[in-house]
Amino acid sequence: MRWFARGGQYSDIHTIKLDGQTFLITGAAGGIGKETAIELAKRGARVILFARLTNLANAINDVKRFSPSPNKVIGYPLDLADLKSIKTCVEEFMKNENENTKIIALINNAGVMACPYTKTKDGFELQMGTNHFGHFYFTQLLLPRLHSSRIVNVSSAAHFMWPVPCDASHYEQMCNPNTYHPMSAYSLSKTANILFTRELQRRYSISHNIRAYSLHPGTVNTPLDRHLNLNHFMRKLIKPIRYIIFKTPLEGIQTILYCALSNKARPGEYHADCQPSPVSHKYAKDDKLAREWWDYSEKIINDKLKEI
């Protein structure tokens, strides 16, 4: 069973050299984000970590220990639940980084899951605000530096749990605290990641030579599910089971590495276990909906920026 839980493995990673190649990773302070940074750093990559300030320094030091060139591991503070923080972060990045630096991949990994009803600093529902709107704005600001880059959006198979159109109506319905359901909100944010990927590919594959990918990393044994409504007894009960049926962080990053590096990954598509995978409901592959959701995301973010 443990072998089955591992899922697909990106075997090419063991022979790849990444000396001097630059990768950007959000949510790099822990879990699969930090594990991805470590695996890239081991192979000589220049890895730029983005994470909340309180966790960033420790993450940078942890990743440096695995790099043959520790000075190639740097970081910038980023709070994806705060548009002002995102703007400040990208401004610092643009100021400090050589504009001719070739970015191999931006890995949009950060996320929150199944948290109680909460709003971001800008008034978005927290899960959609962090998992989608934050990454949408972050990516938009970085676009001038992403010519011929890959953009890897970490989604989830959980997008199947609320199979409804990802649109303004359902987002606003989800934001009602009286009917709010944490996993439905998470599901919709993961559908948003998939639609964002499809529309990124459509809009920028020619003008910027961008290749965008979305993926399900698998069910990974990390603290991401800490907000799930489980009592202490249940958590103690399932803890040993997690080690059997959940992926380790190293196993969970295989499809991230595949999408960031492999020529077999399909631009614009959703992946799981190191191969293209069908999405779980029709709304996650609706290109018209992807265009409309992009336009809505752009509008709602711009409206909030006017208030800052």
Secondary structure by P-SEA (a helix, b strand, c coil): ccccccccccccccccccccbbbbbccccccaaaaaaaaaaaaccbbbbbccccccaaaaaaaaaaccccccbbbbbbccccaaaaaaaaaaaaacccccccccccccccccccccccccccccccccccccaaaaaaaaaaccccccbbbbbbcccccccccccccaaaaaaaaccccccaaaaaaaaaaaaaaaaaaaaacccccccbbbbbbccccccccccccccccaaaaaaaaaaaacccccccccaaaaaaaaccccccccccccccccccccccccccaaaaaaaaaaaaaaaaaaaaac
